Amino acid sequence: MDSSSSRHEEWVRVERTPAFQEYSRKRKVFLISATIFFLAFFFVFVFLAAFTTVLNGKAVGPLTWAYIYGLAQFPMTWILMHIYVGRANKWDGLVDQARHEAAERKEG
C-alpha cells in the first residue's frame, strides 16, 4: 500500500470520529456566525453612509460618526480574530481526541 492511500485511510478514520464531528460542527457554526456578523457590520456602514445622513453628525471634535464607525472596523476585525484564536485553541483538544479515537479504531 502506498503512503498516499495510507494517509487517506487515516484521514477517513479521523474524520469519522465523534470528536472530529463535534469539532467540525462547532467550527462551522462559529465561522458562519462570525462571517455574517462581519459582513453585516461592514454593509450597515456602507448602507448608512450611502443612503442616510445618520453618520454625518459630529462625534468628537472634527470627527463625524462616519469616521468613528469606519475606524471601528479595525478593532472589530481584531476582536473577531482573537475570539477565533481562543476558540481554535479550545478545539485543539477535540482534534487531539479525534486522533486518539482514530488510532484506537486502527488497533481494534
GUKOLVO-509749 format. One record per residue: residue number from 1; x, y, z of N, C-alpha, C in turn. Coordinates in steps of 0.2 Angstrom, whole numbers. Example, Ala and Ser with C-alpha at 12.3 -4.5 7.8 and 13.67 -1.06 7.14 Angstrom:
BEGIN
@filum=1; n.x=66; n.y=-28; n.z=39; ca.x=62; ca.y=-22; ca.z=39; c.x=66; c.y=-16; c.z=39
@filum=2; n.x=64; n.y=-11; n.z=35; ca.x=68; ca.y=-5; ca.z=36; c.x=64; c.y=0; c.z=39
//
This chain:
BEGIN
@filum=1; n.x=4; n.y=-6; n.z=0; ca.x=0; ca.y=0; ca.z=0; c.x=4; c.y=6; c.z=0
@filum=2; n.x=3; n.y=11; n.z=-4; ca.x=7; ca.y=17; ca.z=-5; c.x=5; c.y=22; c.z=1
@filum=3; n.x=10; n.y=27; n.z=2; ca.x=9; ca.y=31; ca.z=8; c.x=3; c.y=36; c.z=7
@filum=4; n.x=1; n.y=38; n.z=1; ca.x=-5; ca.y=42; ca.z=0; c.x=-11; c.y=38; c.z=1
@filum=5; n.x=-12; n.y=32; n.z=0; ca.x=-18; ca.y=28; ca.z=1; c.x=-18; c.y=27; c.z=9
@filum=6; n.x=-12; n.y=26; n.z=12; ca.x=-12; ca.y=25; ca.z=19; c.x=-14; c.y=32; c.z=23
@filum=7; n.x=-12; n.y=37; n.z=20; ca.x=-14; ca.y=44; ca.z=23; c.x=-21; c.y=45; c.z=22
@filum=8; n.x=-24; n.y=43; n.z=16; ca.x=-31; ca.y=44; ca.z=15; c.x=-35; c.y=40; c.z=20
@filum=9; n.x=-33; n.y=34; n.z=21; ca.x=-37; ca.y=29; ca.z=26; c.x=-37; c.y=32; c.z=33
@filum=10; n.x=-31; n.y=35; n.z=35; ca.x=-30; ca.y=38; ca.z=41; c.x=-35; c.y=44; c.z=42
@filum=11; n.x=-35; n.y=48; n.z=37; ca.x=-39; ca.y=54; ca.z=37; c.x=-46; c.y=52; c.z=38
@filum=12; n.x=-49; n.y=47; n.z=34; ca.x=-56; ca.y=44; ca.z=34; c.x=-57; c.y=42; c.z=41
@filum=13; n.x=-53; n.y=38; n.z=45; ca.x=-54; ca.y=36; ca.z=52; c.x=-55; c.y=42; c.z=56
@filum=14; n.x=-50; n.y=47; n.z=55; ca.x=-51; ca.y=53; ca.z=60; c.x=-57; c.y=57; c.z=58
@filum=15; n.x=-59; n.y=57; n.z=52; ca.x=-65; ca.y=61; ca.z=50; c.x=-71; c.y=58; c.z=53
@filum=16; n.x=-71; n.y=52; n.z=54; ca.x=-77; ca.y=48; ca.z=56; c.x=-78; c.y=48; c.z=64
@filum=17; n.x=-73; n.y=50; n.z=67; ca.x=-74; ca.y=50; ca.z=75; c.x=-79; c.y=55; c.z=77
@filum=18; n.x=-82; n.y=54; n.z=83; ca.x=-87; ca.y=58; ca.z=86; c.x=-83; c.y=65; c.z=88
@filum=19; n.x=-77; n.y=65; n.z=90; ca.x=-74; ca.y=71; ca.z=92; c.x=-72; c.y=75; c.z=86
@filum=20; n.x=-71; n.y=72; n.z=80; ca.x=-70; ca.y=77; ca.z=74; c.x=-76; c.y=79; c.z=72
@filum=21; n.x=-81; n.y=75; n.z=72; ca.x=-88; ca.y=78; ca.z=70; c.x=-90; c.y=84; c.z=74
@filum=22; n.x=-89; n.y=84; n.z=81; ca.x=-90; ca.y=89; ca.z=85; c.x=-86; c.y=95; c.z=84
@filum=23; n.x=-80; n.y=94; n.z=83; ca.x=-75; ca.y=100; ca.z=81; c.x=-78; c.y=103; c.z=74
@filum=24; n.x=-79; n.y=99; n.z=69; ca.x=-81; ca.y=101; ca.z=63; c.x=-88; c.y=106; c.z=64
@filum=25; n.x=-93; n.y=103; n.z=68; ca.x=-99; ca.y=107; ca.z=69; c.x=-98; c.y=113; c.z=72
@filum=26; n.x=-94; n.y=113; n.z=78; ca.x=-93; ca.y=119; ca.z=81; c.x=-89; c.y=124; c.z=77
@filum=27; n.x=-84; n.y=122; n.z=73; ca.x=-80; ca.y=127; ca.z=69; c.x=-85; c.y=130; c.z=64
@filum=28; n.x=-89; n.y=126; n.z=61; ca.x=-93; ca.y=128; ca.z=55; c.x=-98; c.y=133; c.z=58
@filum=29; n.x=-101; n.y=132; n.z=64; ca.x=-106; ca.y=137; ca.z=67; c.x=-103; c.y=143; c.z=69
@filum=30; n.x=-97; n.y=143; n.z=71; ca.x=-93; ca.y=149; ca.z=73; c.x=-91; c.y=153; c.z=67
@filum=31; n.x=-89; n.y=150; n.z=62; ca.x=-86; ca.y=153; ca.z=56; c.x=-92; c.y=156; c.z=52
@filum=32; n.x=-98; n.y=153; n.z=52; ca.x=-104; ca.y=156; ca.z=48; c.x=-106; c.y=162; c.z=52
@filum=33; n.x=-107; n.y=161; n.z=59; ca.x=-109; ca.y=167; ca.z=63; c.x=-105; c.y=173; c.z=62
@filum=34; n.x=-98; n.y=171; n.z=63; ca.x=-93; ca.y=177; ca.z=63; c.x=-93; c.y=180; c.z=56
@filum=35; n.x=-94; n.y=176; n.z=51; ca.x=-94; ca.y=179; ca.z=44; c.x=-101; c.y=184; c.z=43
@filum=36; n.x=-106; n.y=181; n.z=45; ca.x=-112; ca.y=185; ca.z=45; c.x=-112; c.y=192; c.z=49
@filum=37; n.x=-109; n.y=191; n.z=55; ca.x=-108; ca.y=197; ca.z=59; c.x=-104; c.y=202; c.z=55
@filum=38; n.x=-98; n.y=200; n.z=53; ca.x=-93; ca.y=204; ca.z=50; c.x=-96; c.y=207; c.z=44
@filum=39; n.x=-99; n.y=204; n.z=39; ca.x=-102; ca.y=207; ca.z=33; c.x=-108; c.y=211; c.z=35
@filum=40; n.x=-112; n.y=210; n.z=40; ca.x=-117; ca.y=214; ca.z=42; c.x=-114; c.y=221; c.z=45
@filum=41; n.x=-109; n.y=220; n.z=49; ca.x=-106; ca.y=226; ca.z=52; c.x=-103; c.y=231; c.z=46
@filum=42; n.x=-100; n.y=228; n.z=41; ca.x=-97; ca.y=231; ca.z=36; c.x=-103; c.y=235; c.z=31
@filum=43; n.x=-108; n.y=231; n.z=29; ca.x=-113; ca.y=233; ca.z=25; c.x=-118; c.y=238; c.z=28
@filum=44; n.x=-119; n.y=237; n.z=34; ca.x=-123; ca.y=243; ca.z=38; c.x=-119; c.y=249; c.z=37
@filum=45; n.x=-113; n.y=249; n.z=38; ca.x=-109; ca.y=255; ca.z=37; c.x=-110; c.y=258; c.z=30
@filum=46; n.x=-109; n.y=254; n.z=25; ca.x=-109; ca.y=256; ca.z=18; c.x=-116; c.y=259; c.z=17
@filum=47; n.x=-121; n.y=255; n.z=19; ca.x=-128; ca.y=257; ca.z=18; c.x=-130; c.y=264; c.z=22
@filum=48; n.x=-127; n.y=265; n.z=28; ca.x=-129; ca.y=271; ca.z=32; c.x=-125; c.y=277; c.z=28
@filum=49; n.x=-119; n.y=276; n.z=26; ca.x=-115; ca.y=281; ca.z=23; c.x=-118; c.y=283; c.z=16
@filum=50; n.x=-120; n.y=278; n.z=12; ca.x=-123; ca.y=280; ca.z=5; c.x=-130; c.y=282; c.z=5
@filum=51; n.x=-134; n.y=280; n.z=10; ca.x=-141; ca.y=281; ca.z=9; c.x=-145; c.y=285; c.z=15
@filum=52; n.x=-141; n.y=287; n.z=20; ca.x=-144; ca.y=291; ca.z=25; c.x=-139; c.y=297; c.z=27
@filum=53; n.x=-141; n.y=301; n.z=32; ca.x=-137; ca.y=306; ca.z=34; c.x=-135; c.y=305; c.z=42
@filum=54; n.x=-136; n.y=299; n.z=44; ca.x=-135; ca.y=297; ca.z=51; c.x=-128; c.y=298; c.z=53
@filum=55; n.x=-123; n.y=296; n.z=49; ca.x=-116; ca.y=297; ca.z=51; c.x=-113; c.y=303; c.z=50
@filum=56; n.x=-117; n.y=308; n.z=47; ca.x=-114; ca.y=315; ca.z=46; c.x=-113; c.y=319; c.z=52
@filum=57; n.x=-116; n.y=318; n.z=58; ca.x=-116; ca.y=322; ca.z=64; c.x=-109; c.y=321; c.z=67
@filum=58; n.x=-107; n.y=327; n.z=70; ca.x=-101; ca.y=327; ca.z=74; c.x=-101; c.y=322; c.z=80
@filum=59; n.x=-95; n.y=319; n.z=80; ca.x=-95; ca.y=314; ca.z=86; c.x=-90; c.y=317; c.z=91
@filum=60; n.x=-84; n.y=318; n.z=89; ca.x=-79; ca.y=320; ca.z=94; c.x=-75; c.y=325; c.z=90
@filum=61; n.x=-75; n.y=331; n.z=92; ca.x=-71; ca.y=337; ca.z=89; c.x=-73; c.y=337; c.z=81
@filum=62; n.x=-68; n.y=337; n.z=77; ca.x=-70; ca.y=337; ca.z=70; c.x=-72; c.y=330; c.z=67
@filum=63; n.x=-72; n.y=325; n.z=70; ca.x=-73; ca.y=318; ca.z=68; c.x=-81; c.y=317; c.z=68
@filum=64; n.x=-83; n.y=315; n.z=62; ca.x=-90; ca.y=313; ca.z=62; c.x=-91; c.y=306; c.z=64
@filum=65; n.x=-97; n.y=304; n.z=64; ca.x=-99; ca.y=297; ca.z=66; c.x=-97; c.y=292; c.z=60
@filum=66; n.x=-96; n.y=294; n.z=54; ca.x=-94; ca.y=290; ca.z=49; c.x=-86; c.y=288; c.z=50
@filum=67; n.x=-82; n.y=293; n.z=52; ca.x=-75; ca.y=291; ca.z=54; c.x=-75; c.y=286; c.z=60
@filum=68; n.x=-79; n.y=287; n.z=65; ca.x=-79; ca.y=283; ca.z=71; c.x=-81; c.y=276; c.z=69
@filum=69; n.x=-87; n.y=275; n.z=65; ca.x=-89; ca.y=269; ca.z=63; c.x=-84; c.y=265; c.z=58
@filum=70; n.x=-81; n.y=269; n.z=53; ca.x=-76; ca.y=267; ca.z=49; c.x=-70; c.y=264; c.z=53
@filum=71; n.x=-68; n.y=268; n.z=57; ca.x=-62; ca.y=266; ca.z=61; c.x=-63; c.y=260; c.z=66
@filum=72; n.x=-70; n.y=259; n.z=68; ca.x=-72; ca.y=254; ca.z=72; c.x=-71; c.y=247; c.z=68
@filum=73; n.x=-71; n.y=247; n.z=62; ca.x=-70; ca.y=241; ca.z=58; c.x=-63; c.y=237; c.z=60
@filum=74; n.x=-58; n.y=241; n.z=61; ca.x=-52; ca.y=238; ca.z=63; c.x=-52; c.y=235; c.z=70
@filum=75; n.x=-54; n.y=238; n.z=75; ca.x=-55; ca.y=234; ca.z=82; c.x=-60; c.y=228; c.z=81
@filum=76; n.x=-65; n.y=229; n.z=77; ca.x=-70; ca.y=223; ca.z=76; c.x=-66; c.y=217; c.z=73
@filum=77; n.x=-62; n.y=219; n.z=68; ca.x=-59; ca.y=213; ca.z=65; c.x=-54; c.y=210; c.z=70
@filum=78; n.x=-50; n.y=214; n.z=73; ca.x=-45; ca.y=211; ca.z=78; c.x=-49; c.y=207; c.z=84
@filum=79; n.x=-55; n.y=210; n.z=86; ca.x=-58; ca.y=206; ca.z=91; c.x=-61; c.y=199; c.z=89
@filum=80; n.x=-64; n.y=199; n.z=83; ca.x=-66; ca.y=193; ca.z=80; c.x=-60; c.y=188; c.z=79
@filum=81; n.x=-54; n.y=191; n.z=77; ca.x=-48; ca.y=186; ca.z=76; c.x=-46; c.y=183; c.z=83
@filum=82; n.x=-46; n.y=188; n.z=88; ca.x=-45; ca.y=185; ca.z=95; c.x=-50; c.y=180; c.z=97
@filum=83; n.x=-56; n.y=181; n.z=96; ca.x=-61; ca.y=176; ca.z=98; c.x=-60; c.y=170; c.z=94
@filum=84; n.x=-59; n.y=170; n.z=88; ca.x=-57; ca.y=164; ca.z=84; c.x=-51; c.y=160; c.z=87
@filum=85; n.x=-46; n.y=164; n.z=88; ca.x=-40; ca.y=160; ca.z=91; c.x=-41; c.y=157; c.z=97
@filum=86; n.x=-45; n.y=160; n.z=102; ca.x=-47; ca.y=157; ca.z=108; c.x=-51; c.y=151; c.z=107
@filum=87; n.x=-56; n.y=151; n.z=103; ca.x=-60; ca.y=145; ca.z=101; c.x=-56; c.y=140; c.z=98
@filum=88; n.x=-51; n.y=142; n.z=93; ca.x=-47; ca.y=137; ca.z=90; c.x=-43; c.y=133; c.z=95
@filum=89; n.x=-40; n.y=137; n.z=100; ca.x=-36; ca.y=134; ca.z=105; c.x=-40; c.y=128; c.z=109
@filum=90; n.x=-46; n.y=130; n.z=110; ca.x=-51; ca.y=125; ca.z=113; c.x=-52; c.y=119; c.z=109
@filum=91; n.x=-53; n.y=120; n.z=102; ca.x=-54; ca.y=115; ca.z=98; c.x=-48; c.y=110; c.z=97
@filum=92; n.x=-42; n.y=112; n.z=98; ca.x=-36; ca.y=108; ca.z=98; c.x=-37; c.y=102; c.z=102
@filum=93; n.x=-41; n.y=102; n.z=108; ca.x=-42; ca.y=96; ca.z=112; c.x=-46; c.y=91; c.z=108
@filum=94; n.x=-51; n.y=94; n.z=104; ca.x=-56; ca.y=89; ca.z=100; c.x=-52; c.y=86; c.z=95
@filum=95; n.x=-47; n.y=90; n.z=92; ca.x=-43; ca.y=87; ca.z=86; c.x=-39; c.y=81; c.z=89
@filum=96; n.x=-36; n.y=83; n.z=95; ca.x=-31; ca.y=78; ca.z=98; c.x=-35; c.y=71; c.z=100
@filum=97; n.x=-41; n.y=73; n.z=103; ca.x=-46; ca.y=67; ca.z=104; c.x=-48; c.y=63; c.z=98
@filum=98; n.x=-49; n.y=66; n.z=93; ca.x=-51; ca.y=63; ca.z=86; c.x=-45; c.y=59; c.z=84
@filum=99; n.x=-39; n.y=61; n.z=84; ca.x=-33; ca.y=57; ca.z=83; c.x=-32; c.y=51; c.z=87
@filum=100; n.x=-34; n.y=52; n.z=94; ca.x=-33; ca.y=46; ca.z=98; c.x=-38; c.y=41; c.z=97
@filum=101; n.x=-45; n.y=43; n.z=95; ca.x=-50; ca.y=39; ca.z=94; c.x=-49; c.y=35; c.z=87
@filum=102; n.x=-46; n.y=39; n.z=82; ca.x=-44; ca.y=35; ca.z=76; c.x=-39; c.y=30; c.z=77
@filum=103; n.x=-34; n.y=32; n.z=81; ca.x=-28; ca.y=27; ca.z=82; c.x=-31; c.y=21; c.z=86
@filum=104; n.x=-36; n.y=22; n.z=91; ca.x=-39; ca.y=16; ca.z=94; c.x=-43; c.y=12; c.z=89
@filum=105; n.x=-46; n.y=15; n.z=84; ca.x=-50; ca.y=11; ca.z=79; c.x=-45; c.y=7; c.z=75
@filum=106; n.x=-40; n.y=10; n.z=73; ca.x=-35; ca.y=6; ca.z=69; c.x=-32; c.y=0; c.z=73
@filum=107; n.x=-31; n.y=0; n.z=79; ca.x=-28; ca.y=-5; ca.z=83; c.x=-34; c.y=-10; c.z=84
@filum=108; n.x=-40; n.y=-8; n.z=85; ca.x=-46; ca.y=-13; ca.z=86; c.x=-48; c.y=-16; c.z=81
//
